[in-house]
Amino acid sequence: MSLHFSHREFDARQRNVVDAMRDCKFDGLLLFRQESMYYLTGYDTMGYSQFQCLFMG
């Protein structure tokens, strides 16, 4: 799968979420919105017709 943004941008997005989780003292984050999953992974799915989620922890 090709990313729609650079690997540097991908790493920065992941790192920003992990840093925010650490600041809030969250052990994990469960995402349900397709837009949020796309922002973090670049993976475009059929999320509007099939349930999916993403766990970061």
C-alpha positions as CSV (number, residue, x, y, z in Angstrom):
1,M,0.0,0.0,0.0
2,S,1.4,3.4,-0.9
3,L,1.0,6.3,1.5
4,H,-0.6,9.5,0.4
5,F,2.0,11.5,2.3
6,S,5.7,11.1,3.0
7,H,7.1,8.6,5.5
8,R,8.4,11.6,7.5
9,E,4.8,13.0,7.8
10,F,3.5,9.5,8.7
11,D,6.0,9.2,11.5
12,A,5.3,12.8,12.7
13,R,1.5,12.1,12.9
14,Q,2.0,8.9,14.8
15,R,4.5,10.6,17.2
16,N,2.1,13.5,17.8
17,V,-0.7,11.2,18.8
18,V,1.6,9.2,21.1
19,D,2.9,12.3,22.7
20,A,-0.6,13.6,23.3
21,M,-1.6,10.3,24.8
22,R,1.4,10.4,27.1
23,D,0.5,14.0,28.2
24,C,-3.0,12.9,29.0
25,K,-1.8,9.7,30.7
26,F,-3.8,7.6,28.3
27,D,-2.8,3.9,28.0
28,G,-4.5,3.6,24.7
29,L,-6.7,5.3,22.1
30,L,-9.6,3.7,20.2
31,L,-10.6,5.5,17.0
32,F,-13.9,4.9,15.2
33,R,-14.0,7.8,12.7
34,Q,-12.7,6.9,9.2
35,E,-11.2,10.4,8.8
36,S,-9.1,9.9,12.0
37,M,-7.9,6.5,10.9
38,Y,-7.1,7.9,7.4
39,Y,-5.2,10.8,8.9
40,L,-3.0,8.5,11.0
41,T,-2.5,5.7,8.5
42,G,-3.2,6.9,5.0
43,Y,-5.3,3.8,4.6
44,D,-8.5,4.6,2.6
45,T,-11.2,2.0,3.4
46,M,-14.9,1.3,3.0
47,G,-15.4,2.6,6.5
48,Y,-18.7,4.1,5.8
49,S,-20.3,0.8,4.9
50,Q,-18.5,-1.5,7.2
51,F,-17.6,-1.1,10.9
52,Q,-13.9,-0.6,11.7
53,C,-11.8,0.8,14.4
54,L,-8.1,1.5,15.1
55,F,-6.4,1.0,18.5
56,M,-3.2,2.8,19.4
57,G,-1.5,1.9,22.6
